[in-house]
Amino acid sequence: MEKLLQEIKKLKKGSIGRIVAKRVGEFKRMGKKPGKEIFKELCFCLLTANYSAKGGIRIQKEIGDGFLRLGEKALAKKLKALGHRFPNTRAKFIAEARKNAGKMKKVVFSFGNGKEAREWLVKNVKGLGYKEASHFLRNVGFMDVAVVDFHIVDLLAKNKIIKKPKTMTKKKYLEIEKVLEKLAKKSGLEPGELDLYLWYMETGEVLK
């Protein structure tokens, strides 16, 4: 863990630290936007499951308000045309999630912390697992949850901090999140910020 800590501290002091701080500011501002923008961010996180973040960003820009008004079939057609791997499933999830679109922001921000909000999301939004729900919450300003995706798992395993799990169960996700919380605390970061540094170390990019 020590080697990883040193690398994070080094990145914090340089240009990556400034980029991360800027991105965190964007996430916190996103949380103050109208409910429809919050819902569109949820749709982005539904799209990124088993797909790329870059692809999700590109599709989110193309579809925009279509997430709010396109019928399920029209949305699936659009997703297919834009190259998504699972157009029909994702269109179904987004169409179902619209049932909660009007109250999404109010409900999510009514919880005292990201972990409580995450439990509600996992139970009430089909297609959102712990990773996707954490991703969404981080992107709207909750910094107390960790986005445990395969890049992060690979980095932790390479540094011999965890053993790479064969499958990502809820129990395993929460165990790895605890490891990331310790690492975040030692780095003087919140878990949501730490994720951006670890993602950069694995991919060379700071996305969302």
N, C-alpha and C positions, 0 to 999 in steps of 0.2 A: 504493500500500500504506500510505503514511503516514497518510492520512485514516482508513482502516479501523483502523489501530493505535490512533490517538487515541480513536476511538469505543469500541473494546474496553476500553481503559484506563479510560475514563470509566465504562463499565458495571460494570467490576470493583469500583470504589470504592463503588457504590451498592447499592440493594436487589437488583438483578439478580445482582450478584456473590454476595450471600448466598444467593439461590435456587439459583444454579449450584453453590455449595459444598455446599449441602444435598443437591442431586441427585447429585453425585459421591459423597458419603457413602453415599447409598442404593445406588448401583451397587456400591460396594465391599462393602457389607453383603450385597447380593444374591449376590455371589461366594462368600460363606461359608455360604450356605444349603444345605439338602440337594439331592442330585442331581435330584430330581423338580421342584424349583422352578427349577433351572437349565434343565431341559428345557422347562418351560412358557414360560420367557423366550425360548428358541430358537423355539418355536412362534409366539410373538408376532412375532418378527422375520421368520419365514416369511410371516406374514399381511400384514405391512406392505409387501411388495414390490408395486409398482404399485397401492398402496392407501394410505389415510391412516393416519398414526400414531394419531390420535384414534380412528378406527374400529377399529384393531388393539387399542388399550387397552380399549375398550368390549367387544369380543368376547372378549378374554382374561379379563376379569372375569366375563363371563357363562358361559364354558365351563369355566374353572378346571381341575379334575382330569380333566375330559372329554378333555383332550388326551392323557392317559395311558391311558384305558380305552375310549373310544368307537371302534367299528369305523369303517372308512373311509366306508361309506355313511351311517351315522348321523351322523358328523362333518360330512360334506358337506351333509346335510340341515339340520343345526344352523347351519352357516356361511351357508347360503342364507337361512334364516329370519332370521338376524341381519344380512343385507344385504351380505355380502361379495361382491365383484365376480367372484371366481374360486373358488367353493366346492368344485368337484370337484377342480381341480388342487391347491389348497392342502391339502385333506383327504388327497389321495394323498401329497403331500410329507411331511405330518406323520406319516401311517401308516408311511411308509418310514423316516423319521427315528427312529422308535421302536426300530428294530433296534439303534441306538447309545445309546438313552436311559439304560440302566443304567451305561454307562461314560463317558457324555458329560462329566460334570464331571471325572472323573479324567484323561481324555485331554487335555481342553482346558487344565487347570491343570498338566499335566506339561510343557508347553512353556516355554521360557525367556522368551518374549515373545509379544505379541499377533500379530505378523506371522507367526510360525511356526505358531501355533494357527490363524490364518486360512487358511493354505495347507491344513491338514488338513481344516478345515470345508468349504472350497470343493470339495475332492476327494471328501469322504465324505458330505456332506449335500446331497441333490438339492433344488434350489430356492434354495440360498444362493449368491449371487454375492458379489463382494468387498464391495459396499455392505452387504448383509444380514448377512454374516459379521462385518464390522466393527461394525455396529450391535449385534449380539448380544454381541460381546466387550466393547464399551464398557459395555453395560448390566450386565455381570457383573464390572466393575472393571478391565478392561484399558484404560489411558488412552493407550497408545502407537500406537493405530490411529485413522485419521480416517474419519468417515462421510461419504463424498462423494455427497450426494444432490443432486437438481436445485435445491433452495433454495440450497445452498452454492455450486453451480456458477453459478447466476444472480447471486448476490451478488459472487462473485469476478470474473465477466465485467463486471458493471456498474461495478466499481471498476477495470476495465482491468488486472487482475492476470493473468487468463488469457483466452484466446479460447474461447468456448463451443464444445465439441466436438459434432459431428453425432451421433456414437454413442459410448457409453462402453465402450471396450475395456479389457482388463486393463492394457495399456500406458498408456492415457490416465488410468485410475484412479490408477495408481501415480505418474504424473507430477504430477497434481493433489494427491495426498497429500503429495508432496515440497514443493510450494508451501505447503500448510497446515502442514507441520512447521516451515518457516522462519517463517511468520507466528506460529505457536504459541510458538516460541523467543523471538521478538522481543517477544511479549506476556507472557512469563513464565508460560506455560500449557503443559499437555500437549495433544496433538492432540485427545484425547477431550473435554477441557474446552472447548477452543476451539470445537468443533462446537456446543456448547450456546449460546455467545454468538452465533455466526453465525446459527444457527437463529432465535434471538430477534430478531436484527436484521432478518431477512426475514419472520418470521411474527408477532412480538409475543408469542410464547409460549416457555416452557421446558418441554418435554415429556420423553419418554424415548426 
